[in-house]
Amino acid sequence: MQSLADIKALLAAHGLAPKHRLGQNFLHDPRKYALLMAAADIRPDDQVLEVGPGTGALTEHLLQAQARVLAVEIDADLEPILRQRLAGFGDRFHLIIADILAGKHQIDARVLAAVTAGGRPFKLIANLPYNVASPLLVNLAVDHPLMTRAVVMVQKEVADRLAAGPGGKDYGPLGILVQALCTVQVVGKLPPGCFWPPPQVDSAVVRLVRRDRPLTANPPALAALVHRLFHQRRKQIGTILGRSTPLPPGILPTARPETLTLEQLVQLSETLSAYNHTP
């Protein structure tokens, strides 16, 4: 377990300091590591994708639990620390220096090839930088069914959006798309003091578990619909879609997007898909 003093000493020994532009806030509270590992439910030989390993504190926990870890780190300056600290774990640890996102809607091809080699399922376990959390989670949930579980530390506002239900300001495309494919649970809160340097916002640990039966068979259609609707979330559905557009039973044209349940939005996307493909 790396203490705060250990993390500071490792960085100082390499002439480094936390980089704000990369969202580097190093977790140093052992109780929060225990919370995260319990939610991760690591089994021997689990394949784990870790994004932003930093100095390898979480990585050490995962490897000691007998996981196989593919760590993706954008900061090349941290590579010597990670390789030196984790050399003893042999081929259980694999490091790629890269931005996990090759674009807003794409994951780096090398990472995908490595983490899905052999068609094995994997878990995402990570302290995610704010700027990658939302696009990464949506991408993995929608496009990569081999990801069976994600346990991530994110800013509390992202956690609130992931878990939000109808009617609130946090309800929108992020939570709807992820919840259609995974169950979502906020398993713990983290105040700024758990990190160094402390961020200016609270954080949370969120667990996603892929549903055995997703609520939608057509995630792209659902994604297109919710982005269209929530771009004008205060307007009536009939105004956004057009008054002649067929609506499923129980959904009125006067309803606003933020009032519809997840199940209603899925039903609406299916109705529209069938309508748009009618000869």
TINU-171702 format. One line per 3 residues: number of its first residue (from 1); their letters; for each residue z, x, y of C-alpha. Coordinates in steps of 0.001 Angstrom, whole numbers, plus 500000, padded with zeros to 6 digits. Example, Ala and Ser with C-alpha at 12.3 -4.5 7.8 and 13.67 -1.06 7.14 Angstrom:
2
1 = as = 507800,512300,495500; 507140,513670,498940
***
This chain:
279
1 = mqs = 500000,500000,500000; 498998,501380,503392; 501646,500979,506062
4 = lad = 500844,500848,509752; 501874,504503,510000; 499494,505360,507130
7 = ika = 496557,503591,508791; 497191,505312,512119; 497538,508695,510401
10 = lla = 494309,508258,508414; 492325,507421,511536; 493946,510167,513606
13 = ahg = 493202,512771,510933; 489503,511992,511359; 489644,511740,515151
16 = lap = 489128,507964,515052; 490566,504903,516764; 489946,501165,516232
19 = khr = 486587,500049,517636; 486826,496786,519529; 483037,496277,519494
22 = lgq = 483159,496170,515683; 486103,493778,515584; 488373,496339,513919
25 = nfl = 491878,494909,513567; 493667,496497,510603; 496018,494286,508580
28 = hdp = 499337,496028,507846; 501708,493232,506775; 502456,493537,503006
31 = rky = 503408,489853,502763; 499954,488815,503941; 498280,491094,501407
34 = all = 500376,489396,498720; 499294,485982,500024; 495638,486960,499975
37 = maa = 495783,488490,496498; 497515,485416,495079; 494754,483194,496486
40 = adi = 492060,485566,495190; 493252,485185,491581; 491708,488495,490511
43 = rpd = 491044,488951,486801; 490162,492256,485098; 486523,493215,485730
46 = dqv = 485991,490536,488388; 483087,491510,490642; 484310,491493,494259
49 = lev = 482374,491806,497491; 484549,493150,500303; 483137,493169,503821
52 = gpg = 484762,495510,506333; 487132,497523,504118; 488309,499667,507039
55 = tga = 490629,502334,505650; 490646,500734,502195; 494043,499024,502227
58 = lte = 492819,495747,500709; 490361,497648,498530; 493255,499498,496881
61 = hll = 494944,496185,496022; 491735,494839,494496; 491071,497969,492453
64 = qaq = 494659,498141,491231; 494163,494555,489988; 491261,495910,487859
67 = arv = 488471,494385,489947; 485108,496041,490450; 484609,496282,494215
70 = lav = 481424,496535,496231; 482596,497366,499749; 480262,496998,502714
73 = eid = 481294,498871,505856; 479283,498948,509075; 481222,501891,510550
76 = adl = 479870,505109,509050; 482801,507019,510575; 485089,505389,507994
79 = epi = 483049,506535,505005; 484949,509824,504458; 488303,508009,504483
82 = lrq = 487139,505421,501966; 485539,507922,499598; 488572,510239,499663
85 = rla = 491141,507453,499246; 489295,505646,496467; 487688,508491,494530
88 = gfg = 490171,508054,491689; 488836,504615,490789; 485497,505983,489585
91 = drf = 482676,503520,489072; 484911,500544,489817; 484339,501281,493512
94 = hli = 480936,501235,495155; 480432,501670,498910; 477440,500680,501012
97 = iad = 477345,501662,504677; 475469,498791,506304; 475677,495667,508421
100 = ila = 476269,492884,505894; 473875,490692,507872; 470261,491802,508007
103 = gkh = 469661,488855,510342; 471483,485682,511333; 470454,483966,508116
106 = qid = 470031,486919,505758; 472319,489261,503859; 471351,492918,503510
109 = arv = 468986,493222,500541; 470761,496264,499090; 474061,494403,499095
112 = laa = 472582,491357,497394; 470890,493453,494729; 474115,495339,493982
115 = vta = 476549,492425,493964; 474340,490113,491872; 473090,492733,489400
118 = ggr = 472864,491239,485934; 473388,487720,487270; 477171,488128,487320
121 = pfk = 479285,485806,489480; 481289,487407,492260; 484097,486732,494711
124 = lia = 484138,487472,498427; 487554,488878,499375; 487757,490266,502899
127 = nlp = 489274,490536,506336; 486136,489353,508103; 485151,490401,511623
130 = ynv = 484759,487317,513815; 481064,487788,514549; 480018,487721,510876
133 = asp = 482428,485164,509419; 480557,481910,510056; 476980,482994,509236
136 = llv = 478114,484974,506196; 480135,482135,504679; 477379,479573,505224
139 = nla = 474754,481916,503790; 476781,482656,500670; 477804,479031,500137
142 = vdh = 474308,477581,500587; 472002,480257,499188; 474033,482255,496680
145 = plm = 475679,480130,493977; 476828,483272,492135; 479618,483446,494726
148 = tra = 482258,481386,492967; 485207,481978,495308; 485888,483372,498768
151 = vvm = 489305,484305,500132; 488940,485546,503667; 490981,486315,506748
154 = vqk = 489285,484801,509792; 490201,483746,513294; 492151,480492,513246
157 = eva = 489414,478651,515127; 486954,479493,512321; 489489,478319,509724
160 = drl = 489946,475067,511651; 486184,474497,511697; 485833,475275,507989
163 = aag = 488515,472758,507014; 487862,470054,509633; 487354,466405,508781
166 = pgg = 485555,463668,510744; 486574,462714,514242; 487834,465969,515675
169 = kdy = 486290,468590,517926; 486265,471147,515083; 484128,468955,512799
172 = gpl = 480570,470238,512678; 477836,472022,510703; 479962,474962,509529
175 = gil = 482627,472870,507790; 480203,470199,506595; 477842,472644,504883
178 = vqa = 480599,474705,503293; 482613,471658,502173; 479532,470114,500558
181 = lct = 479407,473075,498191; 482996,474363,498039; 486515,473067,498297
184 = vqv = 488223,474515,501377; 491926,475251,501805; 493792,477081,504555
187 = vgk = 496448,478931,502569; 498282,480769,505326; 498480,481640,509014
190 = lpp = 498625,485164,510437; 500026,485873,513911; 498515,488726,515940
193 = gcf = 501396,491064,515055; 500149,491317,511469; 497252,493452,512716
196 = wpp = 496765,496701,514586; 495661,496530,517271; 496866,492928,517571
199 = pqv = 494036,490507,518397; 494429,487973,521173; 494200,485025,518778
202 = dsa = 495901,483780,515622; 494199,484238,512264; 494295,482426,508925
205 = vvr = 493577,482981,505247; 491048,480494,503888; 490130,479932,500239
208 = lvr = 486761,478504,499230; 486147,477561,495601; 482640,476537,494579
211 = rdr = 482459,472970,493313; 481398,472424,489713; 479276,469583,491080
214 = plt = 478100,470123,494655; 478039,467032,496851; 474401,467673,497718
217 = anp = 471474,468735,495576; 469499,469690,498677; 471585,471929,500967
220 = pal = 468622,472837,503249; 467999,469150,503995; 471676,468609,504776
223 = aal = 471713,471718,506968; 468683,470552,508946; 470210,467118,509478
226 = vhr = 473662,468212,510612; 472270,470800,513009; 470024,468123,514508
229 = lfh = 472810,465556,514779; 475585,467816,516052; 473361,469367,518682
232 = qrr = 473804,465956,520340; 477110,464973,518768; 478076,462535,521569
235 = kqi = 474894,460470,521234; 474380,457572,518865; 472627,458294,515581
238 = gti = 469921,455722,516335; 469154,457514,519602; 468940,460920,517933
241 = lgr = 466901,459883,514898; 464967,456964,516374; 465733,453284,515993
244 = stp = 463061,452807,513321; 464600,455428,511022; 466097,453846,507861
247 = lpp = 469843,454315,507476; 471951,453974,504310; 474261,450954,503972
250 = gil = 477457,451400,505949; 475962,453687,508608; 475224,451932,511885
253 = pta = 472697,453213,514432; 475478,453023,517048; 477662,455518,515140
256 = rpe = 478096,459029,516489; 477647,462082,514242; 481267,463213,514486
259 = tlt = 482477,459895,513009; 480498,460171,509762; 482213,461432,506630
262 = leq = 480798,464289,504621; 479693,461844,501935; 477903,459675,504528
265 = lvq = 476082,462690,505939; 474943,463696,502448; 473758,460136,501801
268 = lse = 471928,460086,505119; 470189,463399,504385; 469044,462068,501006
271 = tls = 467749,458842,502570; 465831,460737,505235; 464372,463168,502696
274 = ayn = 463099,460284,500582; 461736,458494,503653; 459939,461587,504976
277 = htp = 458285,462230,501596; 457115,458660,501071; 453307,458581,500925
***
